[in-house]
Amino acid sequence: MTLLRPSADAADANDPARRPGTGRAAAVLVLVTLAALIPLLGPTAALHGTGEAAAPGVGGIALLRGVLFAALCVPPGELFVLRLARRLPGAPSERPHSWAVFSNVTGFAAALLLASVVATGNLVPHSLGQIDVGGLYDSRDGRLALLEVNAFLVAGLCARSRRPAAQVWPLGAVVVAEALRAHPPAEQSPLTGSGLTLVHLTCAALWVGGLLHALRTLRRWQGDPAGAVLLGLYARVAAVLLAVLTATGVCSALRRMPKATILDQLTTTAYGRTLLAKVILVAVVAGLALWARIRLRRAADPLTAYTSARAEVIALGAVVAVSGLLTALPLPIRWS
């Protein structure tokens, strides 16, 4: 199996009514719509029967957080895979067009809208007059929200500069801000929680964004054998990233829900139900990653792993959407 299908391309050329890429664009649109429905409709399902109350506009906030996480993944993943590609002797010089600028602009917009929510006392603003921009400087959450807005703006400017690698610094500031925001000072051992989240988000960004850019590079290289080597290099690093993600995720879950109560809270709280859905999705992703690795090693044409890897990146998109929902739901009670 190769990345290009000449017969399909020939059919497109002979059919003037059908534009090449139309079906692919429609599939992407459907996937994006389904990913958006997870945070928008997820709170209702997660909260059903739990007796918990969600914050106003939880669906929209979950969607914005999912968009912010997705935007945070793309630029680091591109830089990571570009570095791997440079290590391949004889690899094609072609590279896919960077999505970093678009991603940073999208992250900036999401961060700006989230900051407007913080500026109205964590309520959804219905008019510009309700937004107290100056009040953002008076609270910890407000300052962190402003940091994320400015960091995405600087990252976008860096992506357009002659040194696009410099965007890792402002994007790193976003990761730090997210880690601090998720663990307020009133929480038990907040620095430990922030450290776990910092590592978790960094590994997730490299895994998701790296796989996406690796697949885009393979498609650009049009079946060149170097593509399989690049995917193999990525897979070796991804295995380590998955291990670290699993370890930090388990530790974070145990901090939120002590092991004596975790089984009950996984089914009786909105946070636990959403966490359980995320765990299942990550298990599916791990299975797809393992299958792609097996194909890379044993298949006559290693590039047949492309199909499994493409399914993996779609499943990872669902994981990002569920992660956005998870951050917007009320935290579980620590039973003792």
ZABA-820192 format. One record per atom (N, C-alpha, C, O): x, y, z. Coordinates in steps of 0.1 Angstrom, whole numbers, plus 5000, padded with zeros to 4 digits. Layout:
# ZABA-820192
XYZ/...
***
This chain:
# ZABA-820192
500849885000/500050005000/500950125000/501850135008/500650224992/501350344991/500450464995/499250444996/501050574997/500250695001/499350754990/498350814992/499750724978/499050784966/498350664959/498750554959/497150704954/496450604946/496250654932/495250724929/497050614923/496950664909/495650644903/495150734896/495050534905/493750504899/492750604903/491950654895/492750644916/491750744921/492050874915/491150954911/493350914914/493751034908/493351044894/492851154889/493450934886/493150934872/491650954871/491151024862/490850894880/489350904879/488951044882/488051094876/489651114891/489351254894/489651344882/488951434879/490751314875/491151394863/490151374852/489851464844/489551254851/488551224840/487151274843/486351274835/486951314856/485651354860/485651504864/486051534875/485351594855/485451734857/484551784868/484751884874/483451704871/482451754881/482951724895/482451774905/484051644896/484551604909/485851674911/486851644904/486051754922/487351814924/488151724933/487651674943/489451714930/490351634939/490351694953/490451814955/490251604963/490351654977/488951684983/488851714995/487851684974/486551724980/486151624990/485651665001/486251494987/485851394997/486651405010/486151385021/487951435009/488851445021/488451565029/488351555041/488151675022/487651795029/486351775037/486151815048/485451695030/484151665036/484351585049/483751595059/485251485048/485551395059/486151475071/485751455082/487051565068/487651655078/486551735085/486551755097/485651795077/484551875082/483651795092/483351845102/483351665088/482551585096/483251555109/482651555120/484551525109/485351485121/485451605130/485351595142/485651725124/485751845133/484351875140/484351915151/483351855132/481951875138/481751775149/481251815160/482151645147/481951545158/482751585170/482351565182/484051625168/484851665179/484251785187/484451795199/483651875180/483051995186/481751955194/481452015205/481151845190/479951805197/480251735211/479451735220/481451685212/481851615225/481851715236/481151685246/482451835235/482451925247/481051995248/480652035259/480352015236/479152085237/477952005243/477152055251/477951875240/476851785245/477351705256/476551645264/478651695258/479251605269/478751645283/478451555291/478751775287/478351805301/476951745305/476851705316/476051745296/474651695299/474751545302/474151505312/475451475294/475551325297/476451305309/476051215317/477451375311/478351345322/477751385336/477951315346/476951485336/476251535348/474951465352/474451475363/474451395342/473151335344/473151235356/473951145357/472251265366/472151175377/473151185388/473151115397/474151285387/475151295397/474751395408/475351385419/473851475406/473451575416/474451695416/474351785424/475351695406/476351805406/475851925397/475051895388/476352045400/475952155392/477152215385/478252235391/477052235372/478152285364/478052435363/477052495366/479152495360/479252645358/478452685346/478252605337/477952805346/477252855334/478052845321/479252875322/477452805310/478152805298/479252695297/480252715290/479052585305/480152485306/480452425292/481652395289/479452405284/479652345270/480552435262/481552385255/480352565262/481152655254/482552665259/483452675251/482652675272/483952675278/484752555275/485952555272/484152435276/484852315273/485252305258/486352265255/484452365249/484852375235/486052465233/486952425226/486052575240/487152665239/488452605244/489552625239/488352535255/489552475261/490052365252/491252345251/489152285246/489552185236/490252245224/491252195220/489752365219/490452435208/491752485212/492752475205/491852535225/493152585230/494152475231/495352485227/493752355236/494652245236/495152195223/496252165221/494152195213/494552145200/495552245193/496452205187/495352375195/496252475190/497552465196/498652495190/497652425209/498852415216/499752295211/500952285213/499052195205/499752075200/500452095187/501552035185/499952175178/500352175164/501852225162/502652155157/502152345167/503552395165/504652315171/505552285164/504552265184/505552185189/505752055181/506852005179/504651995177/504651875169/505451895156/506151805152/505152005149/505852035137/507352045139/508151995132/507752125149/509152145152/509852005156/510951985152/509151925163/509651795167/509851705155/510951645154/508951695146/509051605134/510051665124/510851595118/510151795123/511151855114/512551825119/513451805111/512751825132/514051785138/514351635135/515451605131/513351555136/513551405132/513851395117/514751315114/513151465109/513451455094/514851495090/515351445081/515351595098/516751645094/517751535097/518851535091/517451435105/518351325108/518351215098/519151115099/517551225088/517351125078/518251155066/517851245058/519351085063/520051105051/519351065039/518750955038/519351155029/518751125016/517251135016/516551095006/516651195027/515251215027/514851335017/515651425015/513651325012/513151435003/513251575010/513051585022/513551675002/513651805008/512251875010/512151975017/511251815003/509851875004/509351865019/509551765025/508751975023/508051975036/506652025035/506452115026/505751975042/504352035041/504252175047/505152215055/503352245042/503152385046/502852395061/502052315066/503552485068/503352495083/501952545086/501452635080/501352485096/500052525102/500252605115/499352635121/501552645118/501852705131/501152845132/500552875143/501152925122/500553055123/499053045125/498553105134/498352965117/496952945119/496652885132/495652925139/497452795137/497252735150/497352835161/496552835170/498352915160/498553015171/497553125171/497053175181/497053165159/495953255158/494653195164/493953265171/494453065161/493253005167/493352995182/492453015190/494552955187/494852955202/494653095208/494053105219/495053195201/494953335206/493453365207/493053425218/492653335197/491253365198/490553285209/489753345217/490853155211/490253075222/490653135235/489853145244/491953165237/492453225250/491853355253/491553385264/491553435242/490953565244/489553555249/489053625258/488753455243/487353435247/487353375261/486453415269/488253295265/488353235278/488653345288/488153355299/489553435284/489853555293/488653645295/488453695306/487853655285/486653735287/485653675297/484953745304/485653545298/484853475308/485353505322/484653525331/486653495323/487353525336/487053665340/486853695352/487053755330/486853905333/485453935337/485254045342/484553845336/483153865340/482853785353/481653755355/483853745360/483553665372/483253515369/482453455376/483853465358/483653325354/482153305350/481653195351/481653405344/480253405338/480353435323/481253505319/479453375315/479553405301/479053545298/477853575301/479853635293/479453775290/478453775279/478553705269/477453865281/476453885270/476554015263/475854045254/477454105268/477754235261/479154275265/479754225275/479754355257/481154405260/481254485273/482254485279/480154545277/480154625289/480354545301/480754595312/480054415300/480154325312/481554285314/481954225325/482454305304/483854255305/484754355312/484854465307/485254325324/486154415331/487554375328/488154285335/488154425318/489554395314/490554425325/491454345328/490354535331/491254575342/491254485354/492254465361/490054415356/489954325367/490754195365/491054125375/491254175353/492054055351/493354065358/493953965362/493854185360/495154205367/495054185382/496054175389/493754175387/493554165402/493454025407/493354005419/493353925398/493253785403/494253705396/494753735385/494553595403/495553495397/495053435384/495853425375/493753395384/493253335371/493253435360/493553405348/492953565363/492953665353/494353695347/494553705335/495353695356/496753715351/497253595343/497953615333/496853475347/497153355339/496453355325/497053325315/495253405325/494453415312/495153515303/495253495291/495553625309/496253725300/497653675295/497953705284/498253595304/499553545299/499353445287/500153455278/498253365287/498053275276/497653355264/498153325253/496953465265/496553545253/497853605247/498053595235/498653665255/499853725250/500853625245/501553655235/500953515251/501853405247/501553355233/502453335225/500253335231/499853285217/500153395207/500553365195/499953515210/500153625201/501653635197/502053645186/502553625207/503953625205/504353495197/505253505188/503753385200/504153265193/503753275178/504453225169/502653335175/502253365161/503253445154/503553425142/503753555161/504753635155/506053565152/506653585142/506453475162/507653395160/507453305148/508453285141/506253245147/506053155136/506253215122/506653155112/505953345121/506153425109/507553475107/507853525096/508353465117/509753525117/510753425110/510353315105/511953465109/512953385103/513453275113/514153175109/513053275125/513353175135/512053115141/511753145153/511353035134/510052985139/510252895151/509252875159/511452845153/511652755165/511552835178/511352775189/511652975177/511553055189/510153045195/509953085207/509152995188/507852995193/507652895205/506652895212/508652805207/508552705218/508552785231/507952725241/509152895232/509252965245/507853025249/507452995260/507153105241/505853145245/504853035246/503953035255/504952925238/504052815239/504352745252/503452685259/505652735256/505952685269/505352765281/504852705291/505252895279/504552975289/503052945290/502452945301/502452905278/501052865279/500852735287/499952725295/501752645285/501752515292/501852545307/501152485315/502852625311/503052665325/501752725331/501352695342/501152825323/499952885328/498852785330/498052795339/498652695320/497652595322/497852505334/496952465341/499152465336/499452385348/499152455361/498652395370/499452585361/499152665374/497652685375/497152685386/496952715364/495552735365/494752615370/493852625377/495252495366/494552375370/494752335384/493952255390/495652405391/495952365405/496052495413/497252545415/494952555418/495052675426/495752655439/495852545444/496152765446/496952755458/496152685469/496752625478/494752695469/494052625480/494052475479/493652405489/494452425468/494552275466/495752215474/496752285477/495552095479/496652025486/497852005477/497651945466/499052045481/500252025473/500052075458/500151995449/499752205456/499452255443/500652245433/500452225421/501852265439/503052265430/503252125424/503652105413/502952015432/503051885427/502051855416/502451805406/500851905418/499851885407/500251965395/500051915384/500752085397/501152165385/502252105378/502352105365/503252045385/504351975379/503851855370/504351835359/502951775376/502351665368/501651705356/501851655345/500851815357/500151865345/501051925335/500851905323/502151985340/503152045330/503751935322/503851945310/504151825328/504751715321/503751655312/504051615300/502551635317/501451565309/501151645297/501051585286/500951775298/500651855286/501751865276/501551865264/502951875281/504151875272/504251745263/504351755251/504051635270/504151505263/502951495253/503151445242/501751535258/500551525249/500751615236/500351565225/501251735238/501451815226/502451755216/502251765204/503551695221/504451635212/503951515205/504151485194/503151435213/502551315207/501551345196/501551295185/500551435200/499451465191/499951545179/499751505167/500651655182/501151735171/502151665162/502251685150/503051585169/504051515161/503551415152/503951405140/502551335156/501851235147/501251305135/501351265124/500451415138/499851485127/500851535117/500551515105/501951595121/502851645111/503651535105/504051545093/503851425112/504551315105/503651255094/504251225083/502351245096/501551195085/501451295074/501351255062/501451425077/501451525066/502751515058/502751535046/503851485065/505151475058/505151355049/505651355038/504651245054/504551115046/503751145034/504151095023/502651215035/501851235023/502551325013/502451305001/503351425018/504051515010/505251435002/505551464991/505751335009/506851255003/506351154993/507251094987/505151134992/504551044982/505150904981/505550864971/505150834992/505550704993/507050674993/507450564991/507850784995/509350764995/509650675007/509050685018/510550585006/510950495017/511350565030/511250515041/511850685028/512250765040/511050795049/511250815061/509850785043/508650815051/508450705062/508150735074/508750575059/508650475069/509650485080/509350455091/510850535076/511950555086/511550665095/511650655107/510950775090/510550885098/509450845108/509450875119/508450765103/507350715111/507950625122/507450625134/508950545119/509550465129/510350545140/510250505152/511050645136/511650735145/510650795155/510850805167/509550845149/508550905157/507950805167/507650835178/507750685162/507050575170/507950545182/507350515193/509250545181/510050515192/509950625203/509850595215/509950745199/509750855209/508350855215/508150875226/507350825206/505950825210/505750715221/504850735230/506450605221/506350505231/506750555245/506050525255/507750635245/508250695258/507250805262/506850815274/506750885253/505750985256/504450915262/503850975272/504050805256/502850735261/503050685275/502150695284/504250635278/504550585291/504450695302/503950685312/505050815298/505050925307/503650985309/503251015320/502950985298/501551035299/500650945308/499950995316/500850815307/500150725315/500450745330/499650745338/501750755333/502250765347/501650895353/501150895364/501851015346/501351135351/499851145352/499351205361/499151075342/497751075343/497150995354/496251045361/497850885357/497350805369/497650875382/496750875391/498850945383/499151015395/498151135397/497751155408/497851205386/496851315387/495451265391/494851325399/495051145386/493751095389/493651055404/492651075410/494750995409/494750955423/494751075432/494351065444/495351185428/495351305436/493951365436/493451415446/493151355425/491851405425/490851315431/489951355439/491051185429/490151085435/491050975442/491550895435/491150975455/491950885462/491550735458/490450715455/492550645459/492350515454/491250435461/490650345455/490950475473/489850405480/488450445475/487450375477/488350555467/487050605462/486950605447/485950635442/488150585441/488150615426/487150525418/486650575409/486950405422/486050315414/484550375415/483850375405/484250425427/482850485429/482750615421/481750635414/483750695422/483650825415/483850815400/483350915393/484350715395/484450695380/483050685374/482950705362/482150645382/480750625376/479750715382/478650725377/480050775393/479050855400/479251005399/478451085404/480451055394/480651195392/480951225378/481351145370/480651355374/480851395360/482351385356/482651345345/483151425365/484651425363/485051285361/485851255352/484651195370/485051055369/484550985356/485350915350/483351015352/482750955340/483551005327/483950925319/483851135327/484651185316/486051135316/486651105305/486651125328/487951065329/488050915324/488950875317/486950845327/486850705323/486750695307/487350615301/485950795302/485850795287/487250825281/487650775270/487950915287/489350955282/490250835283/491050805274/490150755294/491050645296/490750535285/491650485279/489450515282/489150425271/489650465258/490150385250/489450595255/489950645242/491550635241/492050605230/492250665252/493650655252/494050505250/495050475243/493350415256/493550265253/493450235239/494150155233/492350285232/492150265218/493350325210/493850255201/493750445214/494950505207/496150425208/496950405199/496350365220/497550285223/497550155214/498550115209/496350105213/496149985205/496450015190/497149935183/496050125185/496250165171/497750195169/498350155159/498350255179/499850285178/500650155178/501650145170/500250055186/500949925186/500749855173/501749795168/499549865167/499349795154/500149865143/500749795135/500249995144/501050065134/502550035135/503250015125/503050015148/504349975150/504649835145/505749805139/503649745146/503849605141/503949605126/504749535120/503049695120/503049695105/504449755100/504949715090/504949855108/506249905104/507349805104/508249805095/507249715113/508349615115/508149495105/509149435100/506949445103/506649315097/506049325083/506249225076/505449435080/504749435067/505749445055/506849505057/505449385044/506249395032/506449545028/507549585024/505349625029/505449765027/505149835040/504049845044/506249885046/506049955060/505050065059/504450105070/504850125048/503950245047/502450205049/501650295049/502150075049/500850035053/500450075067/499250085070/501450115075/501250165089/500550295088/499950345098/500550365077/499950495075/498450495079/497950585085/497750385075/496350375078/496050375092/495150445097/496750285100/496550275114/496950415121/496350455130/498050475116/498450595122/497450705120/497250795128/496850705108/495750805105/494550785114/494050885119/494150665117/493150635127/493550685141/492650725149/494850665144/495350705157/495150855159/494850905169/495550935149/495451075150/494051125151/493751225158/493051055145/491651085146/491251065161/490551145167/491650945166/491250915180/491951015190/491351045200/493151055186/493751155195/493051285195/492951365205/492351325184/491551445183/490351435193/490051525199/489851315194/488751285203/489251305218/488551355226/490451255220/491051265233/491251415237/490951455249/491651495228/491851635230/490451705234/490451785243/489451665226/488151715229/487651685243/487051765250/487851555246/487451505260/488251575271/487751605281/489451605268/490351675278/489851815280/489851865292/489351875270/488752015271/487552005280/487352095288/486751905278/485551885286/485851855301/485251905310/486951775303/487351745316/487751865325/487451865336/488351965318/488852075326/487652175329/487852255338/486552155323/485452245325/484452195335/483552265340/484452065338/483552005347/483952025362/485152045365/482952015371/483252035385/484151925390/483951805387/485151955399/486051855404/485351765414/484451805420/485751635414/485151545424/485451575438/486451645441/484651535447/484851555461/485851455466/485851335463/486851505474/487851405480/487251345492/487151405503/486751225491/486151155502/487251095511/488251055506/487051105524/488051055533/487450955543/488250905552/
***
